[in-house]
Amino acid sequence: MLFTTASALVATLFAGLVSAQTPVGFTPAVEAKLEVIYGTKATIEPGTGFTKTETARQPTIGTSDVALNGTYVWLLIDLDVPSNFQNPSSGPRRTNLHALITGFKFSGQTVSVAGVSNPIYTLTSSSTGPITYVGPSPPAENPPYAHKYVSLLYETPEGFTVTRQQVGQTFGFNLTTFVDTVGLTAAPVRASYISVAA
């Protein structure tokens, strides 16, 4: 009995570690890591801290285990926007979509970044939308509150397009509704998240 309980505990802990590319409680949980690089700084661990200045420009994204061979859409979502900016600690937190860019493909290039042991197979896109990248800009809060920004990479079918109207609202962005609207039937293939404080 003790062995069974210990085995179950280890399995539960391992499952939590395996799904750690997205924040605890975030759905869908994603196991495979998306490398996100701002300048020369990468997401070494899920939740790596960055500054607003470091994240002002769109990051380079890619993979360090294998080059992906499909076409992808990348989303960046702030999970912690206050409902009430006058009193941020009151009320629930909401989402805000900071980027939704289609057409990412393996660039044929790799980059090396400190802290990442393998070269990163970069993904690039000639598209800038339908939601152009806007860098994280969490408001000052007392006590300080670091926002979690999750990056999701979905593989898209041939001929996939997304209009601005299909995205809906960026503030209060509903990922489930968006995925259903545009017909993304599979879960994200990669994910990562960062933390940014005011």
PyMOL commands that place a pseudoatom at each C-alpha (Angstrom):
pseudoatom trace, name=CA, resn=MET, resi=1, chain=A, elem=C, hetatm=0, pos=[0.000, 0.000, 0.000]
pseudoatom trace, name=CA, resn=LEU, resi=2, chain=A, elem=C, hetatm=0, pos=[2.792, 2.410, 0.916]
pseudoatom trace, name=CA, resn=PHE, resi=3, chain=A, elem=C, hetatm=0, pos=[4.620, 1.599, -2.332]
pseudoatom trace, name=CA, resn=THR, resi=4, chain=A, elem=C, hetatm=0, pos=[1.460, 2.244, -4.368]
pseudoatom trace, name=CA, resn=THR, resi=5, chain=A, elem=C, hetatm=0, pos=[0.878, 5.583, -2.636]
pseudoatom trace, name=CA, resn=ALA, resi=6, chain=A, elem=C, hetatm=0, pos=[4.510, 6.615, -3.118]
pseudoatom trace, name=CA, resn=SER, resi=7, chain=A, elem=C, hetatm=0, pos=[4.380, 5.587, -6.790]
pseudoatom trace, name=CA, resn=ALA, resi=8, chain=A, elem=C, hetatm=0, pos=[1.199, 7.596, -7.319]
pseudoatom trace, name=CA, resn=LEU, resi=9, chain=A, elem=C, hetatm=0, pos=[2.785, 10.634, -5.657]
pseudoatom trace, name=CA, resn=VAL, resi=10, chain=A, elem=C, hetatm=0, pos=[5.895, 10.387, -7.838]
pseudoatom trace, name=CA, resn=ALA, resi=11, chain=A, elem=C, hetatm=0, pos=[3.744, 9.987, -10.965]
pseudoatom trace, name=CA, resn=THR, resi=12, chain=A, elem=C, hetatm=0, pos=[1.689, 13.049, -10.003]
pseudoatom trace, name=CA, resn=LEU, resi=13, chain=A, elem=C, hetatm=0, pos=[4.796, 15.140, -9.360]
pseudoatom trace, name=CA, resn=PHE, resi=14, chain=A, elem=C, hetatm=0, pos=[6.369, 13.986, -12.625]
pseudoatom trace, name=CA, resn=ALA, resi=15, chain=A, elem=C, hetatm=0, pos=[3.199, 14.820, -14.563]
pseudoatom trace, name=CA, resn=GLY, resi=16, chain=A, elem=C, hetatm=0, pos=[3.300, 18.333, -13.090]
pseudoatom trace, name=CA, resn=LEU, resi=17, chain=A, elem=C, hetatm=0, pos=[6.914, 18.762, -14.139]
pseudoatom trace, name=CA, resn=VAL, resi=18, chain=A, elem=C, hetatm=0, pos=[6.310, 17.433, -17.641]
pseudoatom trace, name=CA, resn=SER, resi=19, chain=A, elem=C, hetatm=0, pos=[3.450, 19.896, -18.221]
pseudoatom trace, name=CA, resn=ALA, resi=20, chain=A, elem=C, hetatm=0, pos=[5.446, 22.824, -16.879]
pseudoatom trace, name=CA, resn=GLN, resi=21, chain=A, elem=C, hetatm=0, pos=[5.838, 24.774, -20.150]
pseudoatom trace, name=CA, resn=THR, resi=22, chain=A, elem=C, hetatm=0, pos=[2.554, 26.540, -19.378]
pseudoatom trace, name=CA, resn=PRO, resi=23, chain=A, elem=C, hetatm=0, pos=[1.623, 28.083, -16.010]
pseudoatom trace, name=CA, resn=VAL, resi=24, chain=A, elem=C, hetatm=0, pos=[-0.055, 25.937, -13.369]
pseudoatom trace, name=CA, resn=GLY, resi=25, chain=A, elem=C, hetatm=0, pos=[-3.791, 25.818, -14.030]
pseudoatom trace, name=CA, resn=PHE, resi=26, chain=A, elem=C, hetatm=0, pos=[-3.520, 27.071, -17.618]
pseudoatom trace, name=CA, resn=THR, resi=27, chain=A, elem=C, hetatm=0, pos=[-5.462, 25.127, -20.235]
pseudoatom trace, name=CA, resn=PRO, resi=28, chain=A, elem=C, hetatm=0, pos=[-4.305, 23.636, -22.495]
pseudoatom trace, name=CA, resn=ALA, resi=29, chain=A, elem=C, hetatm=0, pos=[-1.226, 22.372, -20.656]
pseudoatom trace, name=CA, resn=VAL, resi=30, chain=A, elem=C, hetatm=0, pos=[1.676, 21.882, -23.067]
pseudoatom trace, name=CA, resn=GLU, resi=31, chain=A, elem=C, hetatm=0, pos=[4.714, 19.675, -22.501]
pseudoatom trace, name=CA, resn=ALA, resi=32, chain=A, elem=C, hetatm=0, pos=[6.963, 20.617, -25.446]
pseudoatom trace, name=CA, resn=LYS, resi=33, chain=A, elem=C, hetatm=0, pos=[9.024, 23.790, -25.027]
pseudoatom trace, name=CA, resn=LEU, resi=34, chain=A, elem=C, hetatm=0, pos=[8.923, 26.751, -27.385]
pseudoatom trace, name=CA, resn=GLU, resi=35, chain=A, elem=C, hetatm=0, pos=[12.185, 28.663, -27.181]
pseudoatom trace, name=CA, resn=VAL, resi=36, chain=A, elem=C, hetatm=0, pos=[11.460, 32.382, -26.829]
pseudoatom trace, name=CA, resn=ILE, resi=37, chain=A, elem=C, hetatm=0, pos=[14.419, 34.744, -27.165]
pseudoatom trace, name=CA, resn=TYR, resi=38, chain=A, elem=C, hetatm=0, pos=[14.352, 38.457, -26.438]
pseudoatom trace, name=CA, resn=GLY, resi=39, chain=A, elem=C, hetatm=0, pos=[17.618, 39.924, -27.701]
pseudoatom trace, name=CA, resn=THR, resi=40, chain=A, elem=C, hetatm=0, pos=[20.215, 37.554, -26.276]
pseudoatom trace, name=CA, resn=LYS, resi=41, chain=A, elem=C, hetatm=0, pos=[18.108, 36.298, -23.345]
pseudoatom trace, name=CA, resn=ALA, resi=42, chain=A, elem=C, hetatm=0, pos=[16.087, 33.096, -23.629]
pseudoatom trace, name=CA, resn=THR, resi=43, chain=A, elem=C, hetatm=0, pos=[13.389, 31.437, -21.551]
pseudoatom trace, name=CA, resn=ILE, resi=44, chain=A, elem=C, hetatm=0, pos=[15.755, 29.061, -19.769]
pseudoatom trace, name=CA, resn=GLU, resi=45, chain=A, elem=C, hetatm=0, pos=[13.029, 27.941, -17.361]
pseudoatom trace, name=CA, resn=PRO, resi=46, chain=A, elem=C, hetatm=0, pos=[9.251, 28.385, -17.609]
pseudoatom trace, name=CA, resn=GLY, resi=47, chain=A, elem=C, hetatm=0, pos=[8.367, 31.720, -16.031]
pseudoatom trace, name=CA, resn=THR, resi=48, chain=A, elem=C, hetatm=0, pos=[11.785, 33.306, -16.646]
pseudoatom trace, name=CA, resn=GLY, resi=49, chain=A, elem=C, hetatm=0, pos=[11.659, 36.962, -15.583]
pseudoatom trace, name=CA, resn=PHE, resi=50, chain=A, elem=C, hetatm=0, pos=[12.079, 39.738, -18.148]
pseudoatom trace, name=CA, resn=THR, resi=51, chain=A, elem=C, hetatm=0, pos=[11.738, 43.515, -18.025]
pseudoatom trace, name=CA, resn=LYS, resi=52, chain=A, elem=C, hetatm=0, pos=[9.422, 45.654, -20.126]
pseudoatom trace, name=CA, resn=THR, resi=53, chain=A, elem=C, hetatm=0, pos=[12.485, 47.061, -21.892]
pseudoatom trace, name=CA, resn=GLU, resi=54, chain=A, elem=C, hetatm=0, pos=[13.789, 43.582, -22.740]
pseudoatom trace, name=CA, resn=THR, resi=55, chain=A, elem=C, hetatm=0, pos=[10.431, 42.574, -24.220]
pseudoatom trace, name=CA, resn=ALA, resi=56, chain=A, elem=C, hetatm=0, pos=[9.720, 45.761, -26.181]
pseudoatom trace, name=CA, resn=ARG, resi=57, chain=A, elem=C, hetatm=0, pos=[10.526, 44.105, -29.520]
pseudoatom trace, name=CA, resn=GLN, resi=58, chain=A, elem=C, hetatm=0, pos=[9.037, 40.896, -30.898]
pseudoatom trace, name=CA, resn=PRO, resi=59, chain=A, elem=C, hetatm=0, pos=[11.065, 37.862, -29.801]
pseudoatom trace, name=CA, resn=THR, resi=60, chain=A, elem=C, hetatm=0, pos=[12.712, 35.214, -31.909]
pseudoatom trace, name=CA, resn=ILE, resi=61, chain=A, elem=C, hetatm=0, pos=[10.973, 31.873, -31.475]
pseudoatom trace, name=CA, resn=GLY, resi=62, chain=A, elem=C, hetatm=0, pos=[12.113, 28.364, -32.250]
pseudoatom trace, name=CA, resn=THR, resi=63, chain=A, elem=C, hetatm=0, pos=[12.920, 24.902, -30.975]
pseudoatom trace, name=CA, resn=SER, resi=64, chain=A, elem=C, hetatm=0, pos=[16.090, 23.367, -29.572]
pseudoatom trace, name=CA, resn=ASP, resi=65, chain=A, elem=C, hetatm=0, pos=[15.328, 19.660, -29.915]
pseudoatom trace, name=CA, resn=VAL, resi=66, chain=A, elem=C, hetatm=0, pos=[14.249, 19.312, -33.548]
pseudoatom trace, name=CA, resn=ALA, resi=67, chain=A, elem=C, hetatm=0, pos=[13.501, 21.576, -36.526]
pseudoatom trace, name=CA, resn=LEU, resi=68, chain=A, elem=C, hetatm=0, pos=[9.753, 21.836, -37.082]
pseudoatom trace, name=CA, resn=ASN, resi=69, chain=A, elem=C, hetatm=0, pos=[8.588, 21.272, -40.650]
pseudoatom trace, name=CA, resn=GLY, resi=70, chain=A, elem=C, hetatm=0, pos=[5.058, 22.665, -40.673]
pseudoatom trace, name=CA, resn=THR, resi=71, chain=A, elem=C, hetatm=0, pos=[3.451, 26.104, -40.751]
pseudoatom trace, name=CA, resn=TYR, resi=72, chain=A, elem=C, hetatm=0, pos=[2.403, 27.668, -37.459]
pseudoatom trace, name=CA, resn=VAL, resi=73, chain=A, elem=C, hetatm=0, pos=[0.517, 30.470, -35.755]
pseudoatom trace, name=CA, resn=TRP, resi=74, chain=A, elem=C, hetatm=0, pos=[2.087, 32.069, -32.662]
pseudoatom trace, name=CA, resn=LEU, resi=75, chain=A, elem=C, hetatm=0, pos=[0.097, 33.726, -29.882]
pseudoatom trace, name=CA, resn=LEU, resi=76, chain=A, elem=C, hetatm=0, pos=[1.301, 35.738, -26.884]
pseudoatom trace, name=CA, resn=ILE, resi=77, chain=A, elem=C, hetatm=0, pos=[-1.284, 36.193, -24.125]
pseudoatom trace, name=CA, resn=ASP, resi=78, chain=A, elem=C, hetatm=0, pos=[-1.045, 38.151, -20.857]
pseudoatom trace, name=CA, resn=LEU, resi=79, chain=A, elem=C, hetatm=0, pos=[-2.895, 36.077, -18.268]
pseudoatom trace, name=CA, resn=ASP, resi=80, chain=A, elem=C, hetatm=0, pos=[-2.917, 38.655, -15.473]
pseudoatom trace, name=CA, resn=VAL, resi=81, chain=A, elem=C, hetatm=0, pos=[-4.534, 41.916, -16.587]
pseudoatom trace, name=CA, resn=PRO, resi=82, chain=A, elem=C, hetatm=0, pos=[-6.429, 43.559, -13.698]
pseudoatom trace, name=CA, resn=SER, resi=83, chain=A, elem=C, hetatm=0, pos=[-10.167, 43.975, -14.176]
pseudoatom trace, name=CA, resn=ASN, resi=84, chain=A, elem=C, hetatm=0, pos=[-9.970, 47.207, -12.204]
pseudoatom trace, name=CA, resn=PHE, resi=85, chain=A, elem=C, hetatm=0, pos=[-6.949, 49.399, -12.947]
pseudoatom trace, name=CA, resn=GLN, resi=86, chain=A, elem=C, hetatm=0, pos=[-7.795, 51.768, -10.067]
pseudoatom trace, name=CA, resn=ASN, resi=87, chain=A, elem=C, hetatm=0, pos=[-7.590, 48.887, -7.584]
pseudoatom trace, name=CA, resn=PRO, resi=88, chain=A, elem=C, hetatm=0, pos=[-5.726, 46.073, -9.385]
pseudoatom trace, name=CA, resn=SER, resi=89, chain=A, elem=C, hetatm=0, pos=[-5.768, 43.647, -6.468]
pseudoatom trace, name=CA, resn=SER, resi=90, chain=A, elem=C, hetatm=0, pos=[-9.570, 43.647, -6.379]
pseudoatom trace, name=CA, resn=GLY, resi=91, chain=A, elem=C, hetatm=0, pos=[-11.500, 41.449, -8.746]
pseudoatom trace, name=CA, resn=PRO, resi=92, chain=A, elem=C, hetatm=0, pos=[-10.448, 38.709, -11.120]
pseudoatom trace, name=CA, resn=ARG, resi=93, chain=A, elem=C, hetatm=0, pos=[-7.562, 38.867, -13.578]
pseudoatom trace, name=CA, resn=ARG, resi=94, chain=A, elem=C, hetatm=0, pos=[-8.256, 38.790, -17.315]
pseudoatom trace, name=CA, resn=THR, resi=95, chain=A, elem=C, hetatm=0, pos=[-6.357, 37.990, -20.470]
pseudoatom trace, name=CA, resn=ASN, resi=96, chain=A, elem=C, hetatm=0, pos=[-4.981, 40.324, -23.113]
pseudoatom trace, name=CA, resn=LEU, resi=97, chain=A, elem=C, hetatm=0, pos=[-3.755, 39.144, -26.504]
pseudoatom trace, name=CA, resn=HIS, resi=98, chain=A, elem=C, hetatm=0, pos=[-0.374, 40.734, -27.288]
pseudoatom trace, name=CA, resn=ALA, resi=99, chain=A, elem=C, hetatm=0, pos=[0.338, 38.958, -30.586]
pseudoatom trace, name=CA, resn=LEU, resi=100, chain=A, elem=C, hetatm=0, pos=[-1.267, 36.570, -33.038]
pseudoatom trace, name=CA, resn=ILE, resi=101, chain=A, elem=C, hetatm=0, pos=[0.948, 36.055, -36.056]
pseudoatom trace, name=CA, resn=THR, resi=102, chain=A, elem=C, hetatm=0, pos=[0.461, 33.455, -38.766]
pseudoatom trace, name=CA, resn=GLY, resi=103, chain=A, elem=C, hetatm=0, pos=[2.816, 31.829, -41.247]
pseudoatom trace, name=CA, resn=PHE, resi=104, chain=A, elem=C, hetatm=0, pos=[5.739, 30.798, -39.031]
pseudoatom trace, name=CA, resn=LYS, resi=105, chain=A, elem=C, hetatm=0, pos=[8.054, 28.226, -40.644]
pseudoatom trace, name=CA, resn=PHE, resi=106, chain=A, elem=C, hetatm=0, pos=[11.529, 26.892, -39.960]
pseudoatom trace, name=CA, resn=SER, resi=107, chain=A, elem=C, hetatm=0, pos=[13.892, 29.526, -41.321]
pseudoatom trace, name=CA, resn=GLY, resi=108, chain=A, elem=C, hetatm=0, pos=[16.669, 27.088, -42.198]
pseudoatom trace, name=CA, resn=GLN, resi=109, chain=A, elem=C, hetatm=0, pos=[18.839, 28.920, -39.647]
pseudoatom trace, name=CA, resn=THR, resi=110, chain=A, elem=C, hetatm=0, pos=[19.956, 28.267, -36.097]
pseudoatom trace, name=CA, resn=VAL, resi=111, chain=A, elem=C, hetatm=0, pos=[21.103, 30.599, -33.340]
pseudoatom trace, name=CA, resn=SER, resi=112, chain=A, elem=C, hetatm=0, pos=[23.004, 29.936, -30.143]
pseudoatom trace, name=CA, resn=VAL, resi=113, chain=A, elem=C, hetatm=0, pos=[21.906, 31.527, -26.890]
pseudoatom trace, name=CA, resn=ALA, resi=114, chain=A, elem=C, hetatm=0, pos=[23.575, 31.449, -23.485]
pseudoatom trace, name=CA, resn=GLY, resi=115, chain=A, elem=C, hetatm=0, pos=[21.906, 28.940, -21.203]
pseudoatom trace, name=CA, resn=VAL, resi=116, chain=A, elem=C, hetatm=0, pos=[20.458, 26.799, -24.014]
pseudoatom trace, name=CA, resn=SER, resi=117, chain=A, elem=C, hetatm=0, pos=[22.722, 23.820, -24.677]
pseudoatom trace, name=CA, resn=ASN, resi=118, chain=A, elem=C, hetatm=0, pos=[21.556, 23.082, -28.237]
pseudoatom trace, name=CA, resn=PRO, resi=119, chain=A, elem=C, hetatm=0, pos=[21.323, 25.449, -31.198]
pseudoatom trace, name=CA, resn=ILE, resi=120, chain=A, elem=C, hetatm=0, pos=[17.837, 26.895, -31.652]
pseudoatom trace, name=CA, resn=TYR, resi=121, chain=A, elem=C, hetatm=0, pos=[16.076, 26.181, -34.944]
pseudoatom trace, name=CA, resn=THR, resi=122, chain=A, elem=C, hetatm=0, pos=[14.439, 29.542, -35.562]
pseudoatom trace, name=CA, resn=LEU, resi=123, chain=A, elem=C, hetatm=0, pos=[10.943, 30.045, -36.908]
pseudoatom trace, name=CA, resn=THR, resi=124, chain=A, elem=C, hetatm=0, pos=[10.180, 33.142, -38.956]
pseudoatom trace, name=CA, resn=SER, resi=125, chain=A, elem=C, hetatm=0, pos=[7.156, 34.683, -40.633]
pseudoatom trace, name=CA, resn=SER, resi=126, chain=A, elem=C, hetatm=0, pos=[6.723, 37.418, -43.202]
pseudoatom trace, name=CA, resn=SER, resi=127, chain=A, elem=C, hetatm=0, pos=[3.333, 38.184, -41.637]
pseudoatom trace, name=CA, resn=THR, resi=128, chain=A, elem=C, hetatm=0, pos=[2.804, 40.738, -38.886]
pseudoatom trace, name=CA, resn=GLY, resi=129, chain=A, elem=C, hetatm=0, pos=[-0.694, 39.794, -37.861]
pseudoatom trace, name=CA, resn=PRO, resi=130, chain=A, elem=C, hetatm=0, pos=[-3.603, 39.800, -37.734]
pseudoatom trace, name=CA, resn=ILE, resi=131, chain=A, elem=C, hetatm=0, pos=[-2.538, 41.038, -34.275]
pseudoatom trace, name=CA, resn=THR, resi=132, chain=A, elem=C, hetatm=0, pos=[0.822, 42.799, -34.474]
pseudoatom trace, name=CA, resn=TYR, resi=133, chain=A, elem=C, hetatm=0, pos=[3.163, 42.247, -31.529]
pseudoatom trace, name=CA, resn=VAL, resi=134, chain=A, elem=C, hetatm=0, pos=[2.753, 44.663, -28.624]
pseudoatom trace, name=CA, resn=GLY, resi=135, chain=A, elem=C, hetatm=0, pos=[5.348, 44.286, -25.878]
pseudoatom trace, name=CA, resn=PRO, resi=136, chain=A, elem=C, hetatm=0, pos=[4.354, 43.508, -22.297]
pseudoatom trace, name=CA, resn=SER, resi=137, chain=A, elem=C, hetatm=0, pos=[3.517, 46.585, -20.255]
pseudoatom trace, name=CA, resn=PRO, resi=138, chain=A, elem=C, hetatm=0, pos=[2.035, 45.531, -16.927]
pseudoatom trace, name=CA, resn=PRO, resi=139, chain=A, elem=C, hetatm=0, pos=[0.903, 48.411, -14.714]
pseudoatom trace, name=CA, resn=ALA, resi=140, chain=A, elem=C, hetatm=0, pos=[2.613, 49.201, -11.425]
pseudoatom trace, name=CA, resn=GLU, resi=141, chain=A, elem=C, hetatm=0, pos=[0.823, 47.526, -8.538]
pseudoatom trace, name=CA, resn=ASN, resi=142, chain=A, elem=C, hetatm=0, pos=[1.283, 47.623, -4.793]
pseudoatom trace, name=CA, resn=PRO, resi=143, chain=A, elem=C, hetatm=0, pos=[2.350, 45.036, -3.858]
pseudoatom trace, name=CA, resn=PRO, resi=144, chain=A, elem=C, hetatm=0, pos=[4.238, 44.391, -7.129]
pseudoatom trace, name=CA, resn=TYR, resi=145, chain=A, elem=C, hetatm=0, pos=[2.600, 41.768, -9.334]
pseudoatom trace, name=CA, resn=ALA, resi=146, chain=A, elem=C, hetatm=0, pos=[4.492, 40.051, -12.157]
pseudoatom trace, name=CA, resn=HIS, resi=147, chain=A, elem=C, hetatm=0, pos=[2.275, 39.159, -15.105]
pseudoatom trace, name=CA, resn=LYS, resi=148, chain=A, elem=C, hetatm=0, pos=[2.544, 35.780, -16.817]
pseudoatom trace, name=CA, resn=TYR, resi=149, chain=A, elem=C, hetatm=0, pos=[2.762, 35.928, -20.625]
pseudoatom trace, name=CA, resn=VAL, resi=150, chain=A, elem=C, hetatm=0, pos=[2.183, 32.587, -22.325]
pseudoatom trace, name=CA, resn=SER, resi=151, chain=A, elem=C, hetatm=0, pos=[3.454, 31.858, -25.839]
pseudoatom trace, name=CA, resn=LEU, resi=152, chain=A, elem=C, hetatm=0, pos=[1.554, 29.193, -27.762]
pseudoatom trace, name=CA, resn=LEU, resi=153, chain=A, elem=C, hetatm=0, pos=[2.459, 27.658, -31.112]
pseudoatom trace, name=CA, resn=TYR, resi=154, chain=A, elem=C, hetatm=0, pos=[-0.238, 25.859, -33.103]
pseudoatom trace, name=CA, resn=GLU, resi=155, chain=A, elem=C, hetatm=0, pos=[0.397, 23.954, -36.317]
pseudoatom trace, name=CA, resn=THR, resi=156, chain=A, elem=C, hetatm=0, pos=[-1.905, 25.189, -39.073]
pseudoatom trace, name=CA, resn=PRO, resi=157, chain=A, elem=C, hetatm=0, pos=[-3.284, 23.397, -42.129]
pseudoatom trace, name=CA, resn=GLU, resi=158, chain=A, elem=C, hetatm=0, pos=[-2.353, 24.416, -45.657]
pseudoatom trace, name=CA, resn=GLY, resi=159, chain=A, elem=C, hetatm=0, pos=[-4.150, 27.604, -46.717]
pseudoatom trace, name=CA, resn=PHE, resi=160, chain=A, elem=C, hetatm=0, pos=[-4.902, 28.622, -43.116]
pseudoatom trace, name=CA, resn=THR, resi=161, chain=A, elem=C, hetatm=0, pos=[-5.876, 32.274, -42.696]
pseudoatom trace, name=CA, resn=VAL, resi=162, chain=A, elem=C, hetatm=0, pos=[-7.187, 34.331, -39.797]
pseudoatom trace, name=CA, resn=THR, resi=163, chain=A, elem=C, hetatm=0, pos=[-8.958, 37.659, -40.126]
pseudoatom trace, name=CA, resn=ARG, resi=164, chain=A, elem=C, hetatm=0, pos=[-8.923, 40.384, -37.491]
pseudoatom trace, name=CA, resn=GLN, resi=165, chain=A, elem=C, hetatm=0, pos=[-12.665, 39.837, -37.011]
pseudoatom trace, name=CA, resn=GLN, resi=166, chain=A, elem=C, hetatm=0, pos=[-12.135, 36.137, -36.216]
pseudoatom trace, name=CA, resn=VAL, resi=167, chain=A, elem=C, hetatm=0, pos=[-9.762, 37.063, -33.391]
pseudoatom trace, name=CA, resn=GLY, resi=168, chain=A, elem=C, hetatm=0, pos=[-12.425, 39.013, -31.506]
pseudoatom trace, name=CA, resn=GLN, resi=169, chain=A, elem=C, hetatm=0, pos=[-11.495, 41.187, -28.537]
pseudoatom trace, name=CA, resn=THR, resi=170, chain=A, elem=C, hetatm=0, pos=[-7.877, 41.320, -27.472]
pseudoatom trace, name=CA, resn=PHE, resi=171, chain=A, elem=C, hetatm=0, pos=[-8.755, 42.386, -23.905]
pseudoatom trace, name=CA, resn=GLY, resi=172, chain=A, elem=C, hetatm=0, pos=[-10.548, 39.423, -22.385]
pseudoatom trace, name=CA, resn=PHE, resi=173, chain=A, elem=C, hetatm=0, pos=[-9.281, 37.228, -25.255]
pseudoatom trace, name=CA, resn=ASN, resi=174, chain=A, elem=C, hetatm=0, pos=[-10.903, 33.802, -25.130]
pseudoatom trace, name=CA, resn=LEU, resi=175, chain=A, elem=C, hetatm=0, pos=[-8.496, 31.182, -26.461]
pseudoatom trace, name=CA, resn=THR, resi=176, chain=A, elem=C, hetatm=0, pos=[-11.086, 28.393, -26.566]
pseudoatom trace, name=CA, resn=THR, resi=177, chain=A, elem=C, hetatm=0, pos=[-13.516, 30.484, -28.613]
pseudoatom trace, name=CA, resn=PHE, resi=178, chain=A, elem=C, hetatm=0, pos=[-10.748, 31.569, -30.984]
pseudoatom trace, name=CA, resn=VAL, resi=179, chain=A, elem=C, hetatm=0, pos=[-9.513, 28.006, -31.548]
pseudoatom trace, name=CA, resn=ASP, resi=180, chain=A, elem=C, hetatm=0, pos=[-13.076, 26.840, -32.267]
pseudoatom trace, name=CA, resn=THR, resi=181, chain=A, elem=C, hetatm=0, pos=[-13.776, 29.805, -34.575]
pseudoatom trace, name=CA, resn=VAL, resi=182, chain=A, elem=C, hetatm=0, pos=[-10.732, 29.254, -36.795]
pseudoatom trace, name=CA, resn=GLY, resi=183, chain=A, elem=C, hetatm=0, pos=[-10.864, 25.458, -36.708]
pseudoatom trace, name=CA, resn=LEU, resi=184, chain=A, elem=C, hetatm=0, pos=[-7.596, 24.612, -34.964]
pseudoatom trace, name=CA, resn=THR, resi=185, chain=A, elem=C, hetatm=0, pos=[-8.421, 21.032, -34.036]
pseudoatom trace, name=CA, resn=ALA, resi=186, chain=A, elem=C, hetatm=0, pos=[-5.140, 20.002, -32.394]
pseudoatom trace, name=CA, resn=ALA, resi=187, chain=A, elem=C, hetatm=0, pos=[-3.583, 21.241, -29.161]
pseudoatom trace, name=CA, resn=PRO, resi=188, chain=A, elem=C, hetatm=0, pos=[-0.622, 23.633, -29.290]
pseudoatom trace, name=CA, resn=VAL, resi=189, chain=A, elem=C, hetatm=0, pos=[2.573, 21.858, -30.356]
pseudoatom trace, name=CA, resn=ARG, resi=190, chain=A, elem=C, hetatm=0, pos=[4.826, 24.104, -28.239]
pseudoatom trace, name=CA, resn=ALA, resi=191, chain=A, elem=C, hetatm=0, pos=[4.528, 26.620, -25.423]
pseudoatom trace, name=CA, resn=SER, resi=192, chain=A, elem=C, hetatm=0, pos=[6.490, 28.708, -22.980]
pseudoatom trace, name=CA, resn=TYR, resi=193, chain=A, elem=C, hetatm=0, pos=[5.801, 31.531, -20.585]
pseudoatom trace, name=CA, resn=ILE, resi=194, chain=A, elem=C, hetatm=0, pos=[7.642, 34.470, -19.128]
pseudoatom trace, name=CA, resn=SER, resi=195, chain=A, elem=C, hetatm=0, pos=[7.053, 36.803, -16.187]
pseudoatom trace, name=CA, resn=VAL, resi=196, chain=A, elem=C, hetatm=0, pos=[7.197, 40.586, -16.531]
pseudoatom trace, name=CA, resn=ALA, resi=197, chain=A, elem=C, hetatm=0, pos=[6.757, 43.087, -13.703]
pseudoatom trace, name=CA, resn=ALA, resi=198, chain=A, elem=C, hetatm=0, pos=[6.184, 46.844, -13.911]
for i in range(1, 198): cmd.bond("trace and resi %d" % i, "trace and resi %d" % (i + 1))
show_as sticks, trace
zoom trace
